[in-house]
């Protein structure tokens, strides 16, 4: 009886192992096929090979005047003229008649994980964080997938430039700025080192039924995290001073990557939402003479004087969210942009960010539209997703407005980009290159319209 049980058990285990191997192979095959199907199949745009003149439309320069019957000319990827009436230097140019249309600079999504996330619920498609808590040597652009299917979906709504930010840990790495078309991550990259990202620890205890730690313990942990962050920068500064004094010291790429920030004065992006976080981060930056921009800024309206006094900008992460605290008014997220604008804070608008929001970056103009409905002027709203965003990302000298000498990254629409459903982006140019405005979704729409036309169900 014992021998029979042993043989039966052995056969059972062998069958189980065989089944597990088969399942593993099946999942691996599905993953490979899924990965192949997740690739962007739209054509990459060739380099601009002839001058282009867009005439007859309403030109919204963002930085200055709006021309009701204006023109924009560009050649070799650079804007060569903007003004009212007909261009004088358009001989031999390809002319695009934009009568009844609007010309805007390409929209700028300031806070994204574009190209780092394909499907938020599938771990294998996520590449936005390292395992280490402190990894300043990381550059987000290196991990961007230029064939992500999310890219064509996003640029269909006029978003042609993105700030890409790593997540996780205390110092997750450095942000990058990318254009939304290219064969490789190098093609996409506009600025591979746009700023060092710091996730400022939360200082306020969380009172939630699923949070089992008492407030005292949470405060202690918060203090420890802040101290760890301070220790990190002290170590980096000590290394840099020692390295400059003695060149024979072995190079540490982590601390070397922080040199432009600790010594060179480059910008930090500090994620902070709560009032205490913002105040603590600004005090830290002031003490060390660092240049910072706040990302998040949910409570920024409570400390506008502090932000203006220290010249700290804010990337507001979205209006389409709920109030965080029970004592907040229902429209707190909607009115925040208008309050910052009125107070004179340097700010721009992004979406809510995070890996699960990446496929929804296309909704950026509608976040701005919501702010218009709650007190922000339309002009300020458009600036917040174009020139102001470009400036806070450090690329305002070449993007964000229609000015001579800037990159010819622009869109032509049939209406106001802030209006949902009623406006379509008709043409888009990135560095003068005409971009194909299609995606997997538009291809499927064409396919099934053809089917239902054949069936006589639609015209």
Secondary structure, DSSP 8 states (H G I E B T S, - for coil): -HHHHHHHHHHHHHHHHHHHHHHHHHHHHHHHHHHHHTB--S-------S-EEEEEEEEE-SSS-EEEEEEEEEETTEEEEEEESS-SS-TT-EEEE-TT-EEEE-EEEEEE-TTTBS-TT-GGGB-S--SSSB-TT-BGGGG--TTBHHHHHHHTTTEEEEEE---SSSB-EEEEEEES--SSHHHHEEEEEEEEEEE----S----TT--S-HHHHHHHHHHHHHHHHHHHHHHHHHHHHHHH-TTS---HHHHTTHHHHTS--EEEEEE-SHHHHHHHHHHHHHHT-EEEEEE-TTGGGSHHHHHHHT-EEEEE-SSS--SSTTS-TTHHHHHHHHHHHHT--EEEE---SGGGGGGGGGHHHHHHHHHTTT--HHHHHHHTTHHHHHHTT-TTTSSS--TTSB--EEEESS-TTSTTT--EEEEEETTEE-----HHHHHHHHHHHHHHHTTS--
